Amino acid sequence: MRILVTGGTGYIGSHTVLTLLEAGHDVVVVDNLVNSSPEALRRVGELAGREAAFVEADITDEAALDAAFSDHSPEAVIHFAGLKAVGESVGIPLDYYHNNVAGTISLLRSMDRHAVRTIVFSSSATVYGEHNPTPYVEKMEIGAMNPYGRTKEQIEDILSDLGASDPRWRIALLRYFNPVGAHPSGRIGEDPQGIPNNLVPFIAQVAVGRREKLMVFGGDYDTPDGTCLRDYIHVVDLAEGHVAALNYLTDHEGVHRWNLGSGTGTSVLEMHAAFEKAVGSPIPYEIAPRRPGDLPAFWADPSAALADLGWSTVRTVEQMCEDHWRWQKNNPMGYAPS
Ligand SMILES: NC(=O)c1ccc[n+]([C@@H]2O[C@H](COP(=O)([O-])OP(=O)(O)OC[C@H]3O[C@@H](n4cnc5c(N)ncnc54)[C@H](O)[C@@H]3O)[C@@H](O)[C@H]2O)c1
């Protein structure tokens, strides 16, 4: 197939573009590079032995999207483009709603004009909010707790309404849990700007000497070791989940939602220990006060993705840490020339 990937130079997008190219699909990436580097796509081309086409454009720019659809004639879209920092979304909610929600509406209008009605969307476990018991199941009522999460929830609603309005749409809403790790080559990986918001990139930057110590937010939760539990998923497993969802949509109309997670909770201290093992030396840390809005523990019930897509995670926490570390060690400053 020919697939248009928005946000395809980003962390999850670049791994998915590589997986798509390896599976024999043709890819055109649309990205405005607000949080990524074109170097990621160059390296993806190197690893795959063939290039994805690249259009530098903003998804809120419908004319640019129309040109990309006319020039490249994709048959389906995987939609990663979005802003994703929870804390930032609280300070600048309008930017988040404009970029994520209005950007998605532009994309869907452009898709409709070009009769492309198959889309896989990056949603998030954050839509489950604070009231659902873990593990999370797709049929639960959702209710995000911050502007970022609400952009995901609103886009899910828009896509559900769209699917209900016209049976030609084929829509997959993928609720990711906590993506970590990197391609095993160590050539592509996560390259956060500024202070990382997520645990594993933070640990990796401490390990490589860019930061002094890991701050563990909260050591007194009602969990086995007092730190938060999350469901970590290797980014290559996640990329493969997108190909599985796309395959499913080739013979299923309608709107479908799946959790993409491992089904297991891992604590902050367990992840820290696994990363120390991968690095082979101690990584300093300090227990700091809890962060507002952090839930003590959640993980996925991934059984629907297994039943419908034949997909489940296959890579372990150890592999996540080894692969993430290989990427960080070989690229201490990410894609920036060091
Ligand atoms: N990484 C996670 O922990 C996580 C978890 C759940 C969901 N998600 C979602 O998955 C998607 C991909 O996440 P990621 O971690 O790869 O993030 P990322 O920031 O690395 O990738 C997002 C990409 O989208 C691009 N982009 C943003 N706004 C754009 C716009 N208006 N027009 C064109 N391009 C734009 C950025 O430049 C970047 O390349 C996001 O939608 C994110 O919300 C991520």
The ligand as an SDF file (V2000), in Angstrom:
LIG
                    3D

 44 48  0  0  0  0  0  0  0  0999 V2000
    5.4390    8.7970   23.3210 N   0  0  0  0  0  0  0  0  0  0  0  0
    4.4200    8.5300   24.1350 C   0  0  0  0  0  0  0  0  0  0  0  0
    4.6240    8.2790   25.3220 O   0  0  0  0  0  0  0  0  0  0  0  0
    3.0040    8.5050   23.6040 C   0  0  0  0  0  0  0  0  0  0  0  0
    2.0060    7.8380   24.3340 C   0  0  0  0  0  0  0  0  0  0  0  0
    0.7020    7.8340   23.8570 C   0  0  0  0  0  0  0  0  0  0  0  0
    0.4040    8.4970   22.6730 C   0  0  0  0  0  0  0  0  0  0  0  0
    1.3860    9.1450   21.9900 N   0  0  0  0  0  0  0  0  0  0  0  0
    1.0320    9.8610   20.7540 C   0  0  0  0  0  0  0  0  0  0  0  0
    1.7310    9.2710   19.6710 O   0  0  0  0  0  0  0  0  0  0  0  0
    2.0410   10.2700   18.7020 C   0  0  0  0  0  0  0  0  0  0  0  0
    3.5170   10.2150   18.3930 C   0  0  0  0  0  0  0  0  0  0  0  0
    4.2440   10.4190   19.6080 O   0  0  0  0  0  0  0  0  0  0  0  0
    5.8210   10.5040   19.6530 P   0  0  0  0  0  0  0  0  0  0  0  0
    6.2400   10.0800   21.0120 O   0  0  0  0  0  0  0  0  0  0  0  0
    6.4060    9.8740   18.4620 O   0  0  0  0  0  0  0  0  0  0  0  0
    5.9930   12.0850   19.5800 O   0  0  0  0  0  0  0  0  0  0  0  0
    7.0040   12.9700   18.7030 P   0  0  0  0  0  0  0  0  0  0  0  0
    6.8860   14.3670   19.2120 O   0  0  0  0  0  0  0  0  0  0  0  0
    8.3440   12.3460   18.6590 O   0  0  0  0  0  0  0  0  0  0  0  0
    6.3420   12.8630   17.2550 O   0  0  0  0  0  0  0  0  0  0  0  0
    5.2830   13.6950   16.8420 C   0  0  0  0  0  0  0  0  0  0  0  0
    5.6550   14.2550   15.4830 C   0  0  0  0  0  0  0  0  0  0  0  0
    4.5890   15.0780   15.0160 O   0  0  0  0  0  0  0  0  0  0  0  0
    5.1360   16.2510   14.4670 C   0  0  0  0  0  0  0  0  0  0  0  0
    4.0970   17.2850   14.5500 N   0  0  0  0  0  0  0  0  0  0  0  0
    3.5350   17.8270   15.6680 C   0  0  0  0  0  0  0  0  0  0  0  0
    2.6070   18.7260   15.3250 N   0  0  0  0  0  0  0  0  0  0  0  0
    2.5570   18.7530   13.9590 C   0  0  0  0  0  0  0  0  0  0  0  0
    1.7960   19.4840   13.0050 C   0  0  0  0  0  0  0  0  0  0  0  0
    0.9070   20.4130   13.3800 N   0  0  0  0  0  0  0  0  0  0  0  0
    2.0120   19.2480   11.6930 N   0  0  0  0  0  0  0  0  0  0  0  0
    2.9300   18.3340   11.2870 C   0  0  0  0  0  0  0  0  0  0  0  0
    3.6780   17.6280   12.1450 N   0  0  0  0  0  0  0  0  0  0  0  0
    3.4980   17.8320   13.4680 C   0  0  0  0  0  0  0  0  0  0  0  0
    6.3900   16.5340   15.2750 C   0  0  0  0  0  0  0  0  0  0  0  0
    7.3420   17.3210   14.5900 O   0  0  0  0  0  0  0  0  0  0  0  0
    6.9180   15.1140   15.5140 C   0  0  0  0  0  0  0  0  0  0  0  0
    7.7860   14.7060   14.4760 O   0  0  0  0  0  0  0  0  0  0  0  0
    1.5670   11.5930   19.2700 C   0  0  0  0  0  0  0  0  0  0  0  0
    0.3010   11.9000   18.7280 O   0  0  0  0  0  0  0  0  0  0  0  0
    1.4500   11.3030   20.7580 C   0  0  0  0  0  0  0  0  0  0  0  0
    0.4940   12.1160   21.3770 O   0  0  0  0  0  0  0  0  0  0  0  0
    2.6740    9.1580   22.4150 C   0  0  0  0  0  0  0  0  0  0  0  0
  1  2  1  0
  2  3  2  0
  2  4  1  0
  4  5  1  0
  4 44  2  0
  5  6  2  0
  6  7  1  0
  7  8  2  0
  8  9  1  0
  8 44  1  0
  9 10  1  0
  9 42  1  0
 10 11  1  0
 11 12  1  0
 11 40  1  0
 12 13  1  0
 13 14  1  0
 14 15  2  0
 14 16  1  0
 14 17  1  0
 17 18  1  0
 18 19  2  0
 18 20  1  0
 18 21  1  0
 21 22  1  0
 22 23  1  0
 23 24  1  0
 23 38  1  0
 24 25  1  0
 25 26  1  0
 25 36  1  0
 26 27  1  0
 26 35  1  0
 27 28  2  0
 28 29  1  0
 29 30  1  0
 29 35  2  0
 30 31  1  0
 30 32  2  0
 32 33  1  0
 33 34  2  0
 34 35  1  0
 36 37  1  0
 36 38  1  0
 38 39  1  0
 40 41  1  0
 40 42  1  0
 42 43  1  0
M  CHG  2   8   1  16  -1
M  END
$$$$
